[in-house]
Structures are given as C-alpha cells and as structure tokens.
Amino acid sequence: MRKIKLVFFIFLIFMFVLMTIPAYASDTKKITSINIQRVYKAKEGEINPDQVSFKPGRSEYTITYQGVYDVNDLPIGSYMDYRITLNAKKGYDFEWLKERNCLSDSGTIHGLSISADYSSCSFILHSYPLPMVLTQPQQLRWNGTVAEWDPVEHADSYHVTIYTIEKDGRLTQRGKELTCTKTSINAREILYSKPGDYIYKIEAASDQTYLYTSKKAELAYNHSKYLSAENIGYYTGYWQKKNDAQLYKLASSERSEYDSEYLISGRYLINGDYYTFNESGERLTGWQSFNGQWTYHDENSGRAVRGWFSKAGKKYFFDPASSIMATGWRTIDYQRYYFDQSGAMVTGWQKIHGKIYLFYKNGSLNLNTVVIQGKTYSFQSDGSLIQ
C-alpha cells in the first residue's frame, strides 16, 4: 500500500512538471522583428555626433548603443557604425529573431548576435550620414539689376525669389522662383516689368539628401537699392530696323520727354544692358566714348561689354555695373591690376607715378620677393619695389 502511494505521489509530481513547462513557455512572447530609430536634429552648419541617440521602434525591448568610429575623422557625408544592444523586457525573448527582420530608418543592420538565454541581442548599425542644414547665404547685395551673395559651403544651387516693396511695406512676388548654380543672378527681365524698390530672398540647396536647404536670407529693406527707370532702362518702345541700322523707337507717351521719336545721342540702359546711339538714333557698335567715358559694344547685338574683354592682343576690363572701361588701379576678385590710359592691362615691370611694380602675365600685381637671373627683388606692402 505504501509503495502504491509512493508511485502515485511521483506520478503527481511528474504531471505537475509536465503541465508547468508548457504553461511557462507559453507566457514568453517571441520577438520576431525589431526597428531602430535614430534621433538627431539637424542644425545650421553643424554636425554633432554627440547629439545622436537611438530609440526602439517597438515596446518589447530597451536599447543601449556605442559609437564605433573615430570622432576626429567624420567629414560631412561620412557613414558611422554603432554597436547596438537590445534587452528584451520581461516576458519577451529574441529566440526567433532573424537578421532579415532587423530594420532601421537610419542605416543598415548586420552581424546579429543573440545571447544564449535569448534575453538580449546585439548588432552593428551602419548609419547614414548625419544631416545638416546649409548655412544661410550672407552678404546679400544689389549690383545694378544683378542680385549677388557670398558662396555657401556645400551648396550646389540657390533658389532666389524677388519681390517689389509696395508703398505700404507689403511684398509682391515678381515672377517665378529662380534657380542658379552661381552666386549671382541677373533679374533685369523681372525688374524691367516694373521699376521700384526691390528685395530678394535666397536659400542655399544641395543635391545631397543629407544636406538640407538653408533658411531663407533676405536683403534688408533699408539696404535695397531703388531701381528707377534710369537704373534698369525701363522703356515701352521697341527695336526697329531702318536702312540696315538698328534704332529704338519710343512709345508715343515717351516721345515728348525725349523730344524725339527714337533714343538719340547718348548711352541708355535698356532692359539691363547699355547701348549707345548717334544723333540719328542709330545703334552703334565697337569703341564708343560718351562724356569722356569709353565703352565697347558687341558688333552683333550692340550691347556694351561687361567684365574682362580681349581685343587686338590686349586685355581690358569693363565695370560689371556701368560697362565703363577701367583705367588706373583696380581691385578685381581680390587682386590688384593696373590699366594704362588706353585701358589696356599692363604686365611685367612698370613705373607708375615714380614707383616700380612687377605684374604677373595674367596682370595681377606681385607682392612676393622674387629672384630673377640670380638677383633678389623685394617689395613693399603696396607692391612697389624696395630700392
């Protein structure tokens, strides 16, 4: 009888264990997929890996992480590796987790490793480059009808919008938003449509997805230039060909002001470009002098040349705003040049107002000590030779 009771007691213990194991196992939920989200707020002109954090995309686990990269070698656009460790919360484990089900919005996951008791797992997150907001454009300025600004590092293009400043201070957008890759844009066609006070807004943009468009910068109201009819050449007339000559015929409302049917005897800015006309109203080309100032006009279009220009083996420079030929000393793109009375750029050794200077072949002024045929020449801070 005692033996039967013992056997029955052992049987009860066995049944209890047998029933307890599946009940315990059924209480542990299997995590079959994970999602990791990077938390980082892009700032203007700044990449700061110390501000990076990660949070779990699901509630079944917690996360810890450690950067696996050299903080001194993080150029803009570089990827970064992180060792991510997940710890399952009570009642969950990673027994059935597969690497193909590991996802992140900030990069790719590889090298999944699960602990022996399935309570934790770790892997490497190959993280996409940290985003950055491009720096706001600086030094906005008007140069006649040309809107200009300083280049923004890493920018591939710029978006420019131009507005009229109304009498009550409101802004009225003129034309469509303009896009350019240079640090200036000629808005003469927009400005030509209505003379007045203007302001332009600009933002820098990049082709790279991790470089965000900058905040808009705008030219302050009190720094905007008043662009009158004279500034931009606002006329309601039109070009007319007569006896193989090009003339600019004025609208009837403008003829009384100029006491002529055509623009005559002078230099005029028409739609952002300068033209010179004789007393018969014929558009002139080539070298032209007006009030003692020289310009050169394209042989085909008649437009006055701006910037650098070569003619008969000599180089000249015409003011980008006024098209007037430069003479004497000029600073162009941070380099000093000298143009003689004919407007030709000088090179080599030159004696100017009693001082001796040395100019490179490209015309820029030398400021450095040089050795020529074994002889050393030194120069003052203004470029003149120390004799």
C-alpha positions in Angstrom: 0.0 0.0 0.0 2.8 2.3 0.9 4.5 1.5 -2.5 1.3 2.4 -4.4 1.1 5.7 -2.6 4.7 6.5 -3.4 4.2 5.7 -7.1 1.1 7.8 -7.1 2.9 10.7 -5.5 5.7 10.5 -8.1 3.1 10.5 -10.8 1.5 13.7 -9.4 4.9 15.4 -9.4 5.6 14.3 -13.0 2.2 15.6 -14.1 2.7 18.9 -12.4 6.1 19.4 -14.0 4.7 18.4 -17.4 1.9 20.8 -17.1 4.0 23.7 -15.8 6.7 23.7 -18.6 4.3 24.4 -21.5 2.4 26.9 -19.4 5.7 28.8 -18.6 6.8 28.6 -22.2 3.5 29.9 -23.5 3.9 33.0 -21.2 7.2 34.1 -23.1 6.4 36.0 -26.2 8.8 35.7 -29.2 10.2 38.9 -30.7 10.4 38.2 -34.5 11.3 41.7 -35.8 12.9 44.9 -34.5 13.0 48.5 -35.6 15.6 51.1 -34.5 15.1 54.8 -34.9 17.8 57.4 -34.9 17.1 60.7 -33.0 19.0 63.7 -34.3 18.0 67.3 -35.0 19.9 68.8 -37.9 21.3 72.3 -37.2 22.6 75.0 -39.4 26.2 74.5 -40.4 26.8 71.9 -37.7 27.5 68.1 -37.5 27.5 66.9 -33.8 27.7 63.1 -33.3 27.4 63.7 -29.5 23.7 64.6 -30.1 22.8 61.3 -31.7 20.6 58.9 -29.8 18.5 55.8 -30.7 15.1 54.7 -29.6 13.3 51.4 -30.1 10.6 51.4 -32.7 8.7 48.8 -30.6 7.9 48.5 -26.9 9.2 44.9 -26.3 12.8 45.9 -25.7 15.2 48.6 -24.5 18.2 49.8 -26.3 21.8 50.8 -25.5 24.4 51.8 -28.1 28.1 52.8 -28.5 29.7 54.6 -31.5 32.3 52.6 -33.4 34.0 55.4 -35.3 36.8 57.9 -35.0 35.2 61.2 -33.9 38.2 63.1 -35.4 37.5 61.6 -38.9 33.9 62.5 -39.6 33.8 64.5 -42.8 30.4 65.7 -43.9 28.7 62.8 -45.7 30.5 60.0 -43.9 28.8 56.9 -42.6 29.1 55.9 -38.9 28.9 52.5 -37.2 27.2 51.9 -33.9 27.2 48.7 -31.7 23.5 48.4 -30.7 22.4 46.1 -27.8 18.7 45.3 -27.2 17.5 43.8 -24.0 14.1 42.1 -24.0 11.6 43.2 -21.4 10.1 40.7 -19.0 8.0 38.1 -20.8 9.8 38.5 -24.2 12.9 36.9 -25.8 14.7 37.0 -29.1 14.8 33.3 -29.8 13.1 33.6 -33.2 14.6 36.9 -34.4 16.3 36.8 -37.8 18.7 39.4 -39.2 16.5 39.9 -42.2 13.8 41.3 -39.9 16.1 43.9 -38.3 15.3 47.3 -39.7 16.3 50.9 -39.1 15.3 54.2 -40.6 18.9 55.5 -40.4 21.0 52.7 -42.0 21.6 49.0 -42.4 21.9 46.3 -39.7 24.2 43.4 -39.9 26.1 41.0 -37.7 23.2 39.9 -35.5 24.2 38.0 -32.3 21.7 36.6 -29.8 22.6 35.7 -26.2 22.4 32.0 -25.1 19.3 32.7 -23.0 17.7 34.8 -25.8 17.2 37.7 -23.4 19.4 40.1 -25.4 20.9 40.7 -28.9 23.4 42.9 -30.5 24.4 44.0 -34.0 26.2 46.7 -36.0 24.1 49.6 -37.3 25.8 51.2 -40.4 24.3 54.6 -40.1 23.6 57.1 -42.9 25.4 60.4 -42.8 24.2 62.9 -40.2 22.0 65.6 -41.8 23.0 69.3 -41.7 21.1 72.5 -42.6 23.1 74.6 -45.0 24.3 77.9 -43.7 22.1 80.9 -44.6 23.5 83.0 -47.5 25.5 86.0 -46.4 26.4 89.5 -47.8 23.4 89.9 -50.0 23.7 92.9 -52.3 22.4 94.5 -55.5 24.8 95.3 -58.3 22.5 97.2 -60.7 20.0 94.6 -61.8 22.2 91.7 -60.5 21.4 90.1 -57.2 24.6 88.8 -55.5 25.6 86.9 -52.4 28.6 85.1 -50.9 29.0 81.4 -51.7 27.7 78.9 -49.2 29.9 75.9 -48.4 28.5 72.6 -49.8 25.7 74.3 -51.7 25.1 73.1 -55.3 22.4 75.6 -56.2 20.5 78.6 -54.9 16.8 79.5 -55.0 16.0 83.2 -55.5 12.7 85.0 -55.2 12.3 88.7 -56.0 9.7 90.9 -54.5 8.5 94.5 -55.1 8.3 96.6 -51.9 5.0 98.3 -52.1 4.4 101.7 -50.6 2.6 100.2 -47.6 5.6 97.8 -47.0 3.9 94.7 -48.4 5.9 92.4 -50.6 4.6 91.4 -54.0 6.5 88.5 -55.7 7.8 89.3 -59.1 7.9 86.3 -61.5 8.7 82.7 -60.5 11.4 81.5 -58.1 14.7 81.4 -59.9 17.3 78.7 -59.5 21.0 79.1 -60.3 24.4 77.5 -59.6 26.4 80.7 -59.4 26.4 83.3 -56.6 24.6 85.9 -58.6 21.6 86.2 -60.9 20.6 88.9 -63.3 17.0 89.8 -62.6 16.7 92.5 -65.2 13.8 90.9 -67.0 11.8 90.8 -63.8 12.8 94.3 -62.8 12.2 95.6 -66.2 8.5 94.8 -65.9 8.0 97.3 -63.1 10.6 99.8 -61.7 10.6 100.3 -58.0 12.1 99.2 -54.7 13.0 95.5 -54.6 14.1 92.9 -52.1 15.2 89.4 -52.9 15.1 86.3 -50.7 17.5 83.4 -51.3 18.1 79.9 -49.9 21.0 77.6 -50.5 20.3 74.0 -51.6 22.3 70.8 -52.2 21.9 67.7 -54.4 22.8 65.6 -51.3 19.8 64.3 -49.4 21.6 64.7 -46.0 22.3 68.4 -46.7 19.0 70.3 -46.1 18.0 73.6 -47.7 19.1 76.6 -45.8 16.9 79.1 -44.1 15.9 82.0 -46.4 18.1 85.1 -46.2 16.8 88.4 -47.4 18.2 91.8 -48.3 17.2 94.2 -45.6 14.7 96.9 -46.7 17.0 99.8 -45.9 19.8 98.2 -47.9 17.7 97.6 -51.1 18.6 99.9 -54.0 15.9 102.0 -55.6 15.8 100.8 -59.2 14.3 103.6 -61.2 13.5 103.7 -64.9 17.1 105.1 -65.4 18.6 102.3 -63.4 17.1 99.5 -65.4 16.3 101.1 -68.7 12.5 101.0 -68.5 11.1 102.0 -71.8 7.9 100.9 -73.5 9.3 101.2 -77.0 10.8 98.6 -79.3 13.7 97.9 -81.6 13.2 98.8 -85.3 15.4 98.2 -88.3 15.8 101.1 -90.7 18.2 101.3 -93.7 20.3 98.5 -92.2 20.6 100.3 -88.9 19.0 99.4 -85.6 17.0 102.1 -83.8 15.0 102.1 -80.6 11.6 103.6 -81.2 9.9 105.1 -78.2 6.3 104.8 -77.3 4.1 107.8 -78.0 3.9 108.6 -74.3 7.7 108.9 -74.0 8.5 110.8 -77.1 7.7 114.2 -75.6 10.1 113.6 -72.7 13.0 112.8 -75.1 11.8 115.3 -77.8 12.4 112.5 -80.3 10.8 109.5 -81.9 13.9 107.5 -81.1 16.5 107.3 -78.5 19.3 109.5 -79.8 22.8 111.0 -78.9 23.8 109.1 -75.8 24.1 106.0 -73.7 21.0 104.3 -72.5 20.3 101.3 -70.3 17.7 99.2 -72.0 16.4 96.1 -70.2 19.7 95.9 -68.1 22.2 96.5 -71.0 23.9 99.7 -72.1 23.6 100.9 -75.7 24.9 104.0 -77.5 23.1 105.9 -80.2 24.2 108.7 -82.5 22.2 111.8 -83.3 20.2 109.9 -85.9 19.2 107.2 -83.4 21.4 104.5 -85.0 22.7 101.9 -82.5 26.5 102.0 -82.5 29.0 99.2 -82.1 32.7 98.9 -81.3 34.5 101.6 -79.3 32.3 104.5 -78.2 33.0 107.5 -76.0 30.4 109.4 -74.1 31.2 112.2 -71.6 34.8 111.1 -71.7 34.0 107.5 -70.7 34.7 104.6 -73.0 32.6 101.5 -73.7 32.9 98.7 -76.2 29.8 97.4 -77.9 29.3 94.0 -79.3 29.5 94.0 -83.1 26.2 92.0 -83.5 24.0 92.8 -80.6 25.2 96.3 -79.8 25.3 95.6 -76.1 28.1 97.2 -74.1 30.7 94.7 -72.9 31.0 94.0 -69.1 33.9 92.4 -67.3 37.1 91.2 -69.0 37.5 91.7 -72.7 40.3 91.0 -75.2 40.9 93.0 -78.4 43.9 93.1 -80.7 46.1 91.2 -78.2 45.3 93.5 -75.3 43.1 92.9 -72.3 40.6 95.4 -70.9 38.2 95.4 -68.0 34.7 97.0 -68.1 32.8 97.7 -64.9 30.2 94.9 -64.5 27.5 97.5 -63.5 28.2 100.5 -65.7 30.2 98.9 -68.6 32.7 101.8 -68.3 36.3 100.9 -69.3 38.7 100.8 -66.4 41.8 102.9 -66.2 44.4 103.2 -63.4 44.5 100.9 -60.4 41.6 98.4 -60.0 41.0 95.6 -57.5 39.2 92.7 -59.2 38.4 89.4 -57.4 40.8 90.4 -54.6 43.8 91.0 -57.0 45.3 94.4 -57.9 45.7 95.4 -61.6 46.7 98.5 -63.4 45.3 99.7 -66.7 47.0 102.4 -68.8 45.3 105.5 -70.2 44.2 103.4 -73.3 42.5 100.9 -70.9 45.0 98.1 -71.7 46.1 95.9 -68.8 49.8 96.1 -68.0 52.2 93.2 -67.3 55.8 92.8 -66.3 57.9 95.7 -64.9 56.1 99.0 -64.8 57.0 102.5 -63.5 53.8 104.2 -62.2 53.9 107.6 -60.5 57.6 107.3 -59.7 57.3 103.8 -58.2 58.3 100.5 -59.8 56.0 97.5 -59.8 56.1 93.9 -61.1 52.9 92.4 -62.6 52.4 88.7 -63.5 51.5 87.6 -67.0 47.8 87.5 -66.0 48.1 91.2 -65.0 47.8 90.7 -61.2 50.3 92.6 -59.0 53.2 90.7 -57.5 53.6 91.2 -53.7 56.2 88.5 -53.0 60.0 88.5 -53.0 61.3 87.1 -56.3 64.6 86.0 -57.7 65.3 86.9 -61.4 68.5 85.8 -63.0 70.1 85.4 -59.6 69.1 88.8 -58.3 66.6 89.1 -55.4 63.8 91.7 -55.5 61.7 92.6 -52.5 58.5 94.7 -52.4 56.6 97.0 -50.1 53.1 96.0 -48.9 51.6 98.1 -51.7 53.6 96.1 -54.3 56.2 98.8 -55.0 59.9 97.7 -55.4 62.2 98.3 -52.4 65.1 100.1 -54.0 
